[in-house]
Amino acid sequence: MRVLLLAIAALAGFAALPFLFGDYGIFLGAEILIFILFALAFNLMLGHGGLVSFGHAAYFAIAAYALAILLTTYNWPLGLAFPGAVLMSTVAAVIIGYFCVRLTAIYFAMLTLAFSQLVWAIAFKWSDVTGGDEGFVGVAIPDWLTQPVSFYYVTLVVVAICSAMLWVIVHSAFGHTLRATRENPQRAEFLGIPVRKVRLVTFILSGTFTGVAGALFTLLNRAVFVEFAWWTKSAEVLIMSILGGVGSFFGPALGAAALILLDRQITEITEYWPTVLGIILLIVLFFLPDGLIGLFKKRKPDA
């Protein structure tokens, strides 16, 4: 009940944001919402499945590029282009996940990174389609979404629905099975749980919701750049999860909001943002092992 009340309060706060801030505040709020979804999707693998991916930006970028191409190059309506872009990230997650879940630990992590860099290389080299290092700019989005408030509320609704779906998944029988494979995969296998299949489904679900975030990010920026697929984007969402708390469902959401706000504030003061971020992470790792979420409540398993 407490978690539900906090979620409702956060939703109400985001809903009120356009009445409190100007266009920049609305843009920043939309960006935070998108990365909250990205972090929650990523943490389905990391926090609940124990799978460390260094290449999750691949699905973010695939959906981002797919939406831009479908909307602009092929003139698809948004109602078809958006699910089509998400479907492409899902298909990519199926193919890549099939190979990755065959490995474990550091080998799994490095293979995800390798596939992500392959996606980046394709985006970089296939300039006729993606725009290469100059990016895909001037995405043709519907006129009604060009209004900051309209886009913001669409983003809020989509992120809220996806977050609720992730919550149900995490707290379902599948979620409990997933945590069993995280805690003791050998024992789970002995009990008859198909560990590899569970991990593959988790990989696909995570990639799908990450694709939703990537498609929303294209609509927000009206452009896509190869940096979306670069390994630093994967590292960014990993940092968000650790900063907020991987042991909590809403921890990564808090970490996403905190990292983006800190980035905006600190870069206005000093150019040494990476150094400041490193110090913040050291403090969190040493003094807040449960992440920032530990400041607000005693940690409850998977709360």
N, C-alpha and C positions, 0 to 999 in steps of 0.2 A: 504493500500500500504506500509506504514511504517513497519508494522509487517511482511509483506511478504519479504521486503528487508532485515530485520534483520534475518529472518529465512534462507534466501538464503546465507547471510553472514556467519551465524553459520554453515550451511551445508558445505560451501566452506572451512571454517576453519577446520572442522573435516576431510574433504577430504584430506587436506594438511598435516595433523598430521603425517602420516607415513614418510613423507619426512623430517620432522624436528626432530623427536625423534627416539630413539632406540626401542628395543623390549619391555622394561618396559613401555615406554611412550605409545606404541601401546596397550599394555595390559590394562593400566590405562584408555586410551581413550575408549576402547571397554567396559570396566566396567562402565564408566560414561554414555555411550550411552544406555546401558541396563537399568541402573537405571533411566535414563531420561524417557524411555518408561514406566517403572514401576510407576514412579511418575505421569506421564500424565494420565495413566490408572486409577490410584487411585483417582486423582483429578476430574475425570469425576463424581465420586460419591460425593466426599467431597466438592469441590468448586462449581460445577455446579448443583449437586443434593441435597446438604446439608445433605448428609448421612455420618455419622462418623463411619468408620469401624475400629475395633481394631484387625481384623483377616485376613487382605488381603494377608498376606504371605502364606495362605493356598493354593491359586491358583498358586502362584509362585512356591511353593514346589511340588504341584501335577504335574505340567507340567515338572518340573525339574526331578523328579523321574521317571515319565512316559517315558520321552525321554531316560534317562539312561537305563532303563529296556528294552525298545523296541530295542534300538541300540545294547546293549551288551548281554542281556539274550536271546533275540529272533532273533537277527541278522537282524533286519529290515533295509532296506535302508533309508537313511536320508530323502529322498523325501516323504516317507510314515510315518516314525517315528515322524518327526517334527509336521506335521499337526495332527497326531494321539495324540501326547502329548497335543497339544493345545486343541484338542477336549475334552480330558479328563478333563482339567481345566474348559472348558465351561460347561460340564455336571455337574461337581461339583458345579459350580456357579448357575446353574439352580435349583439343589436340595436344596442347602443351602439358596439361595436367596428366594426360595418359602416360607421358614419358617421365614426368617429374616424380609422381608418387611411387614410382618403382625404386626410387632412391630415398635415403633418409639423412637426417642431420645436415652436415655441411655440404654433402654431395647434392642433396635436394636444393639447398639454398643457392649453390653455385650454378646449378642447371637452370633455375628460374632466372638468374642473372644473365646467363648466356642467351636464353630465349628472348629476354627483354632487349638485350643489345642487338639481337637480330632484327627485332621489330624496329628499333631505332635506326639501324642501318638501312632498312628498306625505306623508311620514311625519309631518310636523308638523301638516298640515292635516286629514288623514284620521283624526281623533281617535277616531271610532266603531270603527275597526279597530285602529289602532296605539296608541291612548292619548294621542296628541299629545305635548305638552310634559311631561305627567306620566309618560309611558312606559308600556310594556306590562309590568306587574309580576305576580308570582305565576304564572310559567310552570309548567304541570303536567308535571313530569318523572317518570320511573319511580322507584319507591321505592329500587330498588337503586343508582340513581345519586346518591341523596341522601347516601350515605356518601362522605366526602372521599377516602378511599383508593381506593375502587372507581372513582369518576369520574377520579381522577388517572391510574390505570393505563389506563383506556379512552382518555383523552386522549393518553397517551404512545404507545400502540399506533397510534392514528390518525395522529398527527403523524409517527411514525417511518415508517409506510407511505407517507404522502404525500410526505415528504422523499425517500425512496428513489425514488419515482416521478419526482419533479422532477429528481433526480440523473441518472436514466436518460435523461430527456428532454434535459437539458442536454448530456449526453455522447453523444447519439445523432447520426445523420446530420442529423436535423432541427435539433439544437442547433448543429452546425457551420454549417449553412445560415443559421440565425438570426444567428449572429455575422458571417457574410459580409454580410448585409443591414445589420448595424450598422456595420461598418467602411467599406463602400463600396456604398451601395444602387444607385448608377448602374451600377457595374461588374457587380454581381450581376444587375441587370435585363438588362444586355447579354449576360450569360452564359446567360440563359434562366430565371433564378430568378424566380418570381412573387412579388416583394417584398411586395405588398399582401396577398396570400393568406397568406404566411408570418407577417406581422405580425398578421393577423386571427386565425389559429390560436393564436398566442402570447397575444394578448389574451384569447381564450376560455379557454385553459388557465389563465392567471393568474387570471382571474375565478372559475373553478371552484374552484381550490384556496383562493382567498381566501374563497369561500363556505363551504368546510369549516371554516376558522378562525372565521368569523362564527357558524356554527351551534354550534360548540363553546363559543364565548363566551356564547351564550345559556344553554346548559346550566350553565356555570360560575356565572353571575350570577343565573340564574332570572328574568331581567328583560331588557328591551331598551329603550333610550332613543334619542331622536332624535340625541343627540351621536354615536352610532355612525356616522351618515351625514354629519356635519359635516366641513368641509374640514380641520379640525385633525387628525382621525383619519388622513386621507390624508397630511398633513404628518408625522405621527408615524412612519408606516412608512417614509416617505422618509428621515427623519432616521436611523432604525434602519439602513437600508441604507448610507447614507453613513458613519455612525459605524463600522459593522463593516467595510465595504469592499465596494464594488459589483463589484470585479474578481474576487472570490473567491466560490465557491458557498456556503461556510459563513460568510463574513464577515457578511452580514445577520443570521444567527442569533446570532452573537456580539454584534452591535449591538443586537438586540432584548433579549437578556438584560441587557446592560450598561445600556441606557436605563431599563428597568423597575426594576432594582436601584438605580440612581442616583436615580431619581424617588422611590422609597420612602425612601431614606436621607436625601437632601438636604431633602425637604419636612418631615422631622422636625426639621431644624436651622434652616432659614430659609424664609420665604415667597417668596423671590426665586429659585425654581427656574428659571424661563425665562431669567433672567440668567446663572445658572450654566451652564445648557445651552448658551447662546450662546457662552460662553467655551470650554467643552469642544469645541464644534464648530469654533471658530476654531483651537484648538490642533491638532485632528485634521487639518483642511484644510491648515494650514501645515506641520506637522511629521510628519504621518502620512498622506501622500496615498493610501496603500493601505488606510487604515482601521486599526482595532484589530487586525485579523487580521495586519497587517504586523509586529506586535510578536512574533509567535510563529513566523513562518517567512518565508523569502524568498518573494516573490510568484511564483506559477506561474500561467500563463494558465488561467483558469477552473478553478482547483483547488478 
